[in-house]
């Protein structure tokens, strides 16, 4: 029986996909085979030897110690695209909030409580203080054309905005989903120079931290409106302060405020609501559970951030051997030699790599093989994980 530990409240529609006859699920569970979580930070957590997989019900994995998991042969999954529609809708709302002074006008209208019959006249008199701009015909620059960026670009185009996009790493899958009305821009400088609105849709990494900084603010129009529904660290706060003070940035809308950002004028701070919809939480949970289940039962990997994608159909009920090793020469031949020395015949094999890691799925002729083979495989210099999935 597999043990699944949850570190956050996970949608039940997803958890129900774990069969009760072969899975135990609880928030307090010793020696789990897998962990499913949302935003819980695992960085100070001791990782048990039993742990084989961690699944983040969401896209961001900065709350998971990726390097530490990789060293221990723990596969880390996320759920890219599962919450994309929810984030897209909030980005579109952010564009509208940045254009029309809706929030301040609503707050002001509440101050008229108690004015009785004077309210209609006061509304008419005061509304001019909250006049805004329409988005039709304005230029939206989309930085990052992944699952969310493509949806935002297409939706904004449908609202009659002129949409331009930049993503040097765009996948073919996402390119095929992008509207023909969206204009591809090859360089970041010409993209920023044209934009009335800029939305950032890239992951936060050591390379992208402070991506929007004083240098990039200089490339932008005066009065630009910036939307950040990706991660707070993508925008350098000190540079943002200067850009707002100078009038370079008319409005900054973020789903990741910190105390310094909360203090700034002309900032709309949303409390991380991007994926906070019932539908998104369900989609993420279902996707995370399906990935963990397929990995534990079949060794297949899809949407891992630290291991290669590797999926191979199973034929019959033969035993499957899972091996992770350093991506160095002569590993496959050493693995094959160990199996041959034990009289184990290979029926089918898949070898994939991701940077310094190689991952092997091996189907053998026998239905069951002795568990001692794991130790022999792990004795190969460079092998750091071996599992048997008996037939």
C-alpha positions in Angstrom: 0.0 0.0 0.0 1.3 3.4 -1.0 1.3 6.2 1.7 0.4 9.8 0.5 1.0 12.7 2.9 -0.8 16.0 2.3 0.8 19.2 3.5 -2.1 21.5 2.6 -5.8 21.1 2.1 -6.0 19.3 -1.3 -9.2 19.2 -3.3 -11.1 16.0 -2.6 -12.0 15.4 -6.2 -8.3 14.9 -6.8 -7.6 12.8 -3.7 -10.5 10.5 -4.6 -8.5 9.3 -7.6 -6.2 7.4 -5.2 -7.9 3.9 -4.8 -8.6 3.3 -1.1 -7.6 -0.3 -1.4 -4.0 0.5 -2.3 -3.4 4.0 -1.0 -3.4 5.6 2.5 -3.9 9.4 2.6 -3.4 11.6 5.6 -1.9 14.9 6.7 0.0 13.2 9.5 1.7 10.1 8.1 5.1 8.6 8.8 7.3 7.3 6.0 5.2 8.5 3.1 5.9 7.4 -0.5 4.7 10.7 -1.9 3.8 14.2 -0.7 1.1 16.3 -2.3 1.0 20.0 -1.4 0.2 23.5 -2.5 2.1 26.4 -0.9 3.5 24.7 2.3 7.3 25.4 2.5 9.3 22.2 2.7 12.7 23.8 2.9 13.2 23.1 6.7 11.5 19.7 6.4 13.4 16.5 6.9 12.9 14.3 3.8 12.1 10.7 4.8 14.0 7.8 3.1 10.7 6.4 2.0 9.8 9.5 -0.1 9.8 8.9 -3.8 7.8 11.9 -5.2 6.6 15.4 -4.3 3.7 16.9 -6.3 2.9 20.6 -6.2 -0.7 21.3 -7.0 0.2 24.4 -8.9 3.0 25.7 -11.2 5.4 27.4 -8.8 7.9 25.1 -6.9 9.9 27.7 -5.0 8.5 26.2 -1.8 10.2 22.8 -2.5 13.9 22.1 -2.0 14.5 20.9 -5.6 18.2 20.3 -5.3 17.9 18.3 -2.1 15.1 16.2 -3.6 17.2 15.5 -6.7 20.1 14.3 -4.7 17.9 11.8 -2.9 16.3 10.6 -6.2 12.9 12.2 -5.3 10.9 13.3 -8.4 9.2 16.7 -8.1 6.1 17.3 -10.1 4.1 20.4 -10.8 0.9 21.1 -12.7 1.6 23.6 -15.4 -1.5 24.9 -17.1 -4.0 23.5 -14.6 -4.6 26.9 -13.1 -3.9 28.9 -16.3 -7.5 30.0 -17.0 -8.0 31.2 -13.4 -4.8 33.3 -13.6 -5.7 34.6 -17.1 -9.1 35.9 -15.9 -7.4 37.7 -13.0 -4.8 39.3 -15.4 -7.6 40.6 -17.6 -9.3 41.9 -14.5 -6.0 43.5 -13.6 -5.8 45.3 -17.0 -9.2 46.8 -16.4 -8.4 47.8 -12.8 -5.2 49.5 -14.0 -7.2 51.4 -16.7 -10.3 52.5 -14.8 -10.0 53.8 -11.2 -12.6 51.2 -10.0 -11.2 50.4 -6.6 -10.7 54.0 -5.4 -14.1 54.9 -6.8 -15.9 52.1 -4.9 -14.1 53.1 -1.7 -15.1 56.7 -2.2 -18.7 55.8 -2.9 -18.9 54.0 0.5 -18.1 57.4 2.1 -21.4 58.7 1.0 -23.3 56.4 3.3 -25.6 58.6 5.4 -26.1 61.3 2.8 -29.6 60.1 2.0 -31.2 61.8 -1.0 -28.0 63.7 -1.7 -26.2 60.6 -2.9 -27.2 60.6 -6.6 -26.1 64.3 -7.0 -22.9 63.7 -5.1 -22.1 60.6 -7.3 -22.6 62.7 -10.4 -20.4 65.5 -9.0 -17.6 63.3 -7.8 -17.3 60.7 -10.6 -15.0 62.8 -12.7 -12.3 62.3 -10.2 -12.1 58.6 -11.2 -12.1 58.9 -15.0 -10.0 56.3 -16.7 -9.0 54.9 -20.1 -10.4 52.2 -22.4 -8.2 49.3 -23.3 -9.4 49.0 -26.9 -6.6 49.8 -29.3 -4.0 49.9 -26.6 -0.8 47.8 -26.9 -0.3 45.0 -24.4 3.1 43.4 -24.2 3.1 39.8 -22.9 6.5 38.7 -21.6 6.4 34.9 -21.4 4.2 32.9 -23.7 3.6 29.7 -21.8 0.3 28.3 -20.8 -0.9 31.5 -19.0 0.8 34.0 -21.3 -0.8 32.5 -24.4 -4.3 32.6 -22.8 -3.8 36.2 -21.7 -2.5 37.2 -25.2 -5.5 35.6 -26.9 -8.1 37.0 -24.5 -6.6 40.6 -24.7 -6.6 40.3 -28.5 -10.3 39.3 -28.4 -10.9 42.5 -26.4 -9.5 44.5 -29.4 -6.1 45.3 -27.8 -3.0 45.2 -30.0 -1.0 42.4 -28.4 2.7 41.8 -28.9 4.6 38.9 -27.3 8.2 38.0 -26.3 9.4 34.6 -25.3 12.8 33.2 -26.5 11.9 29.8 -25.1 8.4 29.4 -26.4 7.4 25.8 -27.1 5.8 24.5 -30.3 2.8 23.4 -28.3 2.1 26.9 -27.0 3.0 28.5 -30.3 0.3 26.5 -32.0 -2.3 27.9 -29.5 -1.3 31.5 -30.0 -3.8 33.7 -31.9 -2.6 34.9 -35.4 -3.6 38.4 -34.2 -0.7 38.4 -31.7 2.5 39.9 -33.0 5.8 38.2 -32.2 8.6 40.6 -31.2 12.1 39.2 -31.2 13.8 41.6 -28.7 12.8 42.8 -25.3 13.7 46.5 -26.0 11.4 47.0 -29.0 8.7 45.1 -27.1 8.9 47.4 -24.0 9.2 50.6 -26.1 5.8 50.0 -27.8 3.8 48.9 -24.7 1.0 50.7 -23.0 0.5 47.7 -20.7 3.0 45.0 -19.8 2.2 41.6 -18.2 4.9 39.4 -16.9 4.3 35.7 -17.1 7.6 34.0 -16.5 8.8 31.7 -13.6 11.0 33.2 -10.8 14.5 31.8 -11.0 18.0 33.0 -10.1 18.2 34.3 -13.7 14.8 36.2 -13.7 14.9 37.7 -10.2 14.6 41.4 -10.6 14.0 41.0 -14.3 12.0 44.3 -14.5 14.6 46.7 -13.2 15.8 50.3 -13.8 17.4 49.4 -17.1 14.2 48.0 -18.4 12.1 50.8 -17.0 14.2 53.2 -19.1 13.0 51.3 -22.2 9.3 51.8 -21.5 6.9 54.6 -22.3 6.0 57.1 -19.7 2.7 56.2 -18.0 3.0 52.5 -18.7 0.9 50.0 -16.6 2.6 46.9 -15.4 0.9 43.6 -14.3 2.7 40.9 -12.3 0.7 37.8 -11.7 3.7 35.5 -11.8 6.0 36.1 -8.8 6.9 39.2 -6.7 10.6 38.9 -7.1 10.4 39.4 -10.8 10.1 43.2 -10.3 12.9 45.0 -8.4 11.1 47.0 -5.7 13.6 49.9 -5.5 13.5 50.4 -9.3 9.7 50.3 -9.1 9.6 53.0 -6.5 11.6 55.3 -8.7 9.6 54.5 -11.7 6.3 55.3 -9.9 7.6 58.5 -8.4 8.9 59.7 -11.8 5.6 58.9 -13.6 7.2 56.3 -15.8 4.8 53.7 -14.2 1.2 54.9 -13.9 -0.1 51.8 -12.2 1.4 48.6 -10.9 -0.9 45.6 -10.3 0.5 42.6 -8.5 -0.8 39.4 -7.0 2.4 39.1 -4.8 2.6 42.2 -2.6 5.1 42.5 0.3 5.1 45.3 2.9 7.3 47.6 0.8 5.0 47.2 -2.2 1.9 47.7 0.0 3.2 51.1 1.0 3.5 52.4 -2.6 1.1 54.8 -4.3 -0.5 53.8 -7.6 -0.2 50.1 -6.8 -3.1 47.6 -6.7 -2.1 44.8 -4.4 -4.1 41.6 -4.8 -3.5 38.9 -2.1 -2.3 36.1 -4.3 -5.7 35.2 -5.8 -4.5 34.1 -9.2 -5.3 30.4 -8.8 -7.8 30.8 -6.0 -10.9 29.4 -7.8 -12.7 26.2 -7.0 -12.2 25.1 -10.6 -8.4 25.8 -10.5 -7.9 24.0 -7.2 -9.8 20.9 -8.5 -7.8 20.9 -11.8 -4.5 21.2 -10.0 -5.3 18.4 -7.5 -6.5 16.0 -10.2 -3.4 16.7 -12.3 -1.0 16.3 -9.4 -2.7 13.0 -8.2 -2.7 11.5 -11.7 1.0 12.2 -12.1 1.9 10.8 -8.7 -0.2 7.7 -9.2 1.3 7.0 -12.7 4.8 7.4 -11.2 4.3 5.2 -8.2 2.4 2.5 -10.1 4.3 2.6 -13.4 7.4 4.7 -13.0 6.2 7.2 -15.6 7.2 10.8 -15.3 5.3 13.7 -16.7 5.6 17.4 -15.7 8.6 17.0 -13.5 10.9 20.0 -12.8 14.0 18.0 -11.9 13.7 14.7 -13.8 13.3 14.0 -17.6 9.9 13.3 -19.0 9.7 9.5 -19.5 6.6 7.5 -20.2 6.4 3.9 -21.5 3.4 1.7 -21.9 3.3 -1.5 -19.9 2.7 -4.8 -21.8 1.2 -7.5 -19.6 2.2 -7.9 -16.0 6.0 -8.1 -16.2 8.2 -6.5 -13.5 9.4 -3.0 -14.2 12.7 -1.6 -13.0 13.2 2.1 -12.4 16.7 3.5 -12.2 18.1 7.1 -11.9 21.7 7.7 -12.4 24.3 10.4 -13.3 24.2 11.2 -17.0 27.6 9.8 -17.8 29.0 7.3 -20.4 28.7 3.5 -19.9 25.8 3.5 -17.4 23.3 1.6 -19.6 25.9 -1.1 -20.3 26.7 -1.5 -16.6 23.0 -1.7 -15.7 22.4 -4.3 -18.5 25.4 -6.3 -17.3 24.1 -6.5 -13.7 20.7 -7.7 -15.0 22.3 -10.2 -17.3 24.4 -11.6 -14.5 21.2 -12.3 -12.5 19.5 -14.1 -15.5 17.1 -11.2 -16.1 16.1 -10.6 -19.7 15.2 -7.1 -20.8 11.9 -6.9 -22.9 11.8 -3.2 -23.4 13.8 -0.2 -22.2 13.5 3.6 -22.2 16.4 5.9 -21.4 15.9 9.7 -21.0 18.1 12.5 -19.7 17.6 15.9 -18.1 20.9 17.8 -17.6 23.1 15.7 -15.3 20.4 13.1 -14.7 19.5 10.0 -16.7 16.3 8.0 -16.0 15.6 4.5 -17.1 12.5 2.4 -17.3 13.2 -1.2 -17.9 10.6 -4.0 -18.5 11.9 -7.5 -17.9 10.5 -10.9 -18.9 9.9 -12.0 -15.3 6.7 -11.1 -13.4 8.6 -10.8 -10.1 12.3 -10.5 -9.3 14.1 -10.6 -6.0 14.3 -7.3 -4.2 18.0 -7.8 -3.6 18.6 -6.7 -7.2 18.0 -3.1 -6.1 21.1 -3.1 -3.9 23.2 -4.5 -6.7 22.0 -1.8 -9.1 22.6 0.9 -6.5 26.2 -0.4 -6.1 26.9 0.8 -9.6 28.9 4.0 -9.3 26.6 6.8 -10.5 23.2 5.1 -9.7 21.4 7.0 -7.0 17.9 5.5 -7.2 16.5 2.1 -8.0 12.9 0.8 -7.7 11.1 -2.4 -8.5 7.5 -2.3 -9.6 6.5 -6.0 -9.4 4.1 -7.4 -12.0 
